[in-house]
Amino acid sequence: MKIEEMPDILTAQNIADYLGISRRRVYELFQLKPELGGIPNFDIGFSKRVRKIDFVRWIDEKVQEKSAI
């Protein structure tokens, strides 16, 4: 799935599928603070969700970190 095709609000499964990692690893990234590399997220009841715009920004930051090395 392309990022443009993803919904505006993402689930852990959406992110796991896109990144090719386990849903468990996505939840681990949810536990980290964004300033420590975690994916910014919010709660809807007992579920975690991510705004697509925040996810795209998070990916861009990861790319920038890698290119700065």
C-alpha positions as CSV (number, residue, x, y, z in Angstrom):
1,M,0.0,0.0,0.0
2,K,1.3,3.5,-0.9
3,I,1.2,6.2,1.7
4,E,-1.3,8.2,-0.4
5,E,-3.7,5.2,-0.2
6,M,-3.6,5.0,3.6
7,P,-6.4,6.4,5.7
8,D,-5.9,9.7,7.6
9,I,-6.0,7.9,10.9
10,L,-3.7,4.8,11.1
11,T,-3.8,1.7,13.3
12,A,-0.8,-0.3,14.5
13,Q,-1.6,-2.9,11.8
14,N,-1.6,-0.2,9.0
15,I,1.9,0.9,10.2
16,A,3.2,-2.6,10.6
17,D,2.1,-3.5,7.1
18,Y,3.6,-0.4,5.6
19,L,6.9,-0.7,7.4
20,G,7.1,-4.5,7.1
21,I,7.5,-5.0,10.8
22,S,5.5,-6.7,13.5
23,R,2.5,-5.1,15.1
24,R,4.3,-5.8,18.4
25,R,7.3,-3.7,17.3
26,V,4.9,-0.9,16.4
27,Y,3.4,-1.0,19.9
28,E,7.0,-0.8,21.3
29,L,7.6,2.3,19.2
30,F,4.3,3.7,20.6
31,Q,5.7,3.4,24.1
32,L,8.7,5.5,23.3
33,K,8.4,9.3,23.6
34,P,8.6,10.9,20.1
35,E,11.8,12.8,21.1
36,L,13.4,9.4,21.7
37,G,12.4,7.9,18.4
38,G,8.8,6.8,19.1
39,I,5.9,7.1,16.8
40,P,3.5,9.9,18.0
41,N,0.1,8.4,18.8
42,F,-3.1,9.0,20.7
43,D,-5.7,6.9,22.5
44,I,-9.2,6.1,21.3
45,G,-10.5,4.1,24.2
46,F,-8.1,1.3,24.6
47,S,-6.8,1.6,21.1
48,K,-3.8,3.6,19.8
49,R,-4.1,5.6,16.6
50,V,-1.7,7.8,14.6
51,R,-2.5,10.7,12.3
52,K,-1.1,10.0,8.9
53,I,0.6,13.4,8.8
54,D,2.4,12.6,12.1
55,F,3.5,9.2,10.7
56,V,4.8,10.8,7.5
57,R,6.7,13.4,9.6
58,W,8.2,10.6,11.7
59,I,9.4,8.8,8.6
60,D,10.9,12.0,7.3
61,E,12.7,12.6,10.6
62,K,14.2,9.0,10.5
63,V,15.4,9.6,6.9
64,Q,17.0,12.9,7.9
65,E,18.7,11.3,10.9
66,K,20.2,8.6,8.7
67,S,21.4,11.1,6.1
68,A,23.0,13.3,8.8
69,I,25.4,10.4,9.7
